[in-house]
Amino acid sequence: MQKIQAAITAVGGYVPDYILTNSELEKIVDTTDEWITTRTGIKERRILKGEGLGSSDIAVEAVKELLKKRKIGAEEIDLLICATTTPDLQFPATANIISDKAGLANAFGFDINAACSGFLFALNTGAQFIETGKYKKVIVVGVDKMSSILNYEDRATCIIFGDGGGAVLLEPNSEGYGIVDSVLKSDGSGRVHLHQKAGGSVKPATVETVMNKEHFVYQEGQTVFKFAVKNMADVAAQIMERNDLTAENVAWLVPHQANKRIIAATSDRMGLPEEKVMLNIERYGNTTNGTLPLCLWEYEKQLKKGDNIVLAAFGGGFTWGATYIKWAYDTN
Ligand code: UT7
């Protein structure tokens, strides 16, 4: 009997309406459209404006779209896993808030924090619940409101990130479609190069931490860049090798959208031409956990049943990984 695989059967996504362009950023920090474009590939990013709105509000839109597309009721969902670095609250989990707001009355939920690799790790976690046969419908969300932890006086970080997120539905498949293989890695010694200094149990929030701007993203860009280029390409190559994937039989690379140059290094290593690489960094920047599902959301119509797809990510932690999926459906 063919084993049960976890297949993505629907995708939803959402980005806020407000567009923060490079030229607007030129007025806020000492930067230029030319610098941002050539160094990162980003032209604009979305920002969630409005009092009292958080990551869950982005995710709820994605989840609702997914349910509508799959024509299923919210009460049919067994589990919702949310990958986020910007939870609504320190606790409870944002997954629970999303489930409440979207009416997932029968689902349990929890969050995963693996920075920019969070969606990939959550996808693989969700897949386990399907593969065991225990659950039939699992939603995996990747979402971030990065604007909530950005210092808009720091030109090295505020130009990179944006807000947005997406969601996928996982269901059992016994015909060979779905998640086939993964390489997932983390190395905690990399934490010094990319983190948020205060607000956790080591350094709880005080007036001083706020004054010192320690609740924002801290990143040593060049160091992170070097690790990202090497590690993301390494795992992508590894997943190809051990699954007999070639530049010809891979239909798409779905890369984390952190920097166009990191993406190019990965696709070059895989030998893939540009037209096989999903890209939306120009319009959304780095939405951290949101990048991969947002790519799937935007390219969904171009995906065909049986397509070999490689997802790859690198992020704070350090965390990184690659996942090979045999796509399970034609959109029409
Ligand atoms: O998604 C999570 C993982 N994160 C990543 O993968 C990000 C990896 N890192 C990067 O993508 C890049 O390192 C950055 C885009 C963050 C920075 O690009 P870079 O080419 O590594 O620039 P740099 O940090 O080496 O800085 C080069 C110069 C510096 O000036 P000096 O010292 O050469 O005079 C910076 O001060 O560019 C300056 N600079 C800027 N200039 C204009 C830094 N940020 C800016 C800016 N506008 N926004």
Boltz pocket constraint, residues with backbone or C-beta under 6 A from the ligand:
constraints:
  - pocket:
      binder: B
      contacts: [[A, 30], [A, 31], [A, 32], [A, 35], [A, 36], [A, 39], [A, 40], [A, 116], [A, 155], [A, 156], [A, 159], [A, 160], [A, 220], [A, 221], [A, 222], [A, 223], [A, 224], [A, 225], [A, 228], [A, 257], [A, 258], [A, 259], [A, 262], [A, 286], [A, 288], [A, 314], [A, 315], [A, 316]]
      max_distance: 6.0
